[in-house]
Amino acid sequence: MTFGFDTSVVLRLLTGRPADLAAKALARYQDGIAAGDDFTVSDLVASETYYAIQHHYGKTKEEALVALKNFSLGDGISFSSNFLSAINTPDIHKAKPGFVDRMLALDYGSKGQITLSCEKSFRRLPDTEIIG
C-alpha cells in the first residue's frame, strides 16, 4: 500500500522532536517498509516542511534543504519530479528564485501553463511571465 506523509510526520522524522511522537512516526515508517509499503511526500508537504524547519527549529535554508534531500533518499519514499529537479539545483539554498518558487513554476509548466509572477528572479525560469 502507498501512504502520503503529512507535514507533521515528516517534521518528526527529520527533527526527532518531540521525542515520543518522533519515535512513533519512525516505528510506523519502519513497520511500513518491512511490510512493503511505499510513502510519498507532496510538494505542499515538502514546502511546509522547508519553512517549518527554518521557522520552528531555527535551521538555515541550507540545513532545511539538506535534510529534505537526504530524506528523499530514504527507503520507500518518493517525491515528485518537480521536487527532485528543484532540490538538485546547484546551490539551491542561495538560488533566486528559490526552492519553493522553482517547484511552483515546474508544477505549472508540467501542466502546460505559464507562471505569472511579480518577482523579477522568475525570468531565469522557463515558461514564466513577469508582471511589472
C-alpha positions in Angstrom: 0.0 0.0 0.0 1.1 3.6 -0.5 0.8 6.2 2.2 1.2 10.0 1.9 3.1 11.7 4.7 1.7 14.8 6.4 4.0 17.6 7.3 3.8 16.7 11.0 5.1 13.2 10.3 8.0 14.5 8.1 9.0 17.0 10.7 9.0 14.3 13.4 11.2 12.1 11.2 13.6 14.9 10.4 13.9 16.6 13.7 13.3 13.8 16.2 11.1 16.2 18.2 9.0 15.8 20.2 10.8 12.5 21.0 7.7 10.5 21.8 5.9 11.3 18.5 9.1 11.1 16.5 9.7 7.5 17.9 6.1 6.6 16.9 6.5 8.1 13.5 9.8 6.3 12.9 8.3 3.0 14.1 5.3 3.4 11.8 7.6 4.1 8.8 9.9 1.2 9.6 7.0 -1.2 10.0 5.6 0.0 6.7 8.9 -0.5 4.9 9.1 -4.0 6.4 5.6 -4.7 5.1 6.5 -3.5 1.6 4.6 -0.2 1.9 5.6 3.0 0.0 5.4 6.5 1.2 5.0 9.8 -0.8 5.7 13.4 0.1 3.7 16.0 -1.8 5.2 19.3 -3.0 3.0 21.1 -0.5 4.3 19.0 2.4 7.9 19.5 1.2 7.3 23.3 1.1 5.7 23.4 4.5 8.5 21.3 6.0 11.1 23.5 4.4 9.6 26.6 6.1 8.8 24.9 9.4 12.3 23.6 9.8 13.6 27.2 9.5 10.9 28.9 11.5 10.2 26.5 14.3 13.5 24.7 14.6 15.9 27.5 13.8 17.7 25.9 10.9 19.1 27.7 7.9 17.7 27.3 4.4 20.7 25.1 3.5 20.2 22.9 6.5 16.5 22.5 5.7 17.2 21.6 2.1 19.9 19.1 3.0 17.6 17.5 5.5 14.8 17.2 2.8 17.3 16.0 0.2 18.6 13.3 2.5 15.1 12.3 3.5 14.1 12.0 -0.2 16.8 9.2 -0.5 15.1 7.1 2.2 13.8 3.6 1.5 10.3 3.6 0.1 9.9 7.3 0.0 9.1 9.2 -3.2 8.8 12.8 -4.1 7.6 14.5 -7.3 9.9 15.1 -10.3 9.4 18.8 -9.6 10.8 18.4 -6.1 13.7 16.4 -7.4 14.5 18.9 -10.0 14.3 21.9 -7.6 16.2 20.2 -4.8 19.0 19.2 -7.1 19.6 22.8 -8.4 23.2 23.7 -7.7 23.4 26.0 -4.6 19.6 25.9 -4.3 19.9 27.5 -0.8 21.2 30.6 -2.4 19.3 30.4 -5.7 16.9 33.1 -6.9 14.2 32.1 -7.5 14.4 29.7 -4.6 13.4 26.1 -3.9 9.6 26.6 -3.4 9.3 29.1 -6.3 11.0 26.6 -8.6 8.7 23.8 -7.6 5.7 26.1 -8.2 7.0 27.0 -11.7 7.8 23.4 -12.5 4.3 22.3 -11.5 2.6 24.9 -13.7 5.0 24.1 -16.6 4.3 20.4 -16.3 0.6 21.3 -16.9 1.5 23.5 -20.0 0.8 26.6 -18.0 2.7 29.9 -17.8 3.7 31.1 -14.4 2.8 34.7 -13.7 4.9 36.5 -11.1 5.9 40.0 -10.0 9.3 38.6 -8.9 11.9 39.5 -11.4 14.0 36.5 -10.5 11.4 34.3 -12.2 12.9 35.5 -15.5 15.5 32.8 -15.0 12.9 30.1 -15.3 11.2 28.8 -18.5 7.6 29.4 -19.2 7.2 32.5 -17.0 5.8 36.0 -17.5 6.8 38.9 -15.2 4.2 41.4 -14.3 5.6 44.8 -13.6 
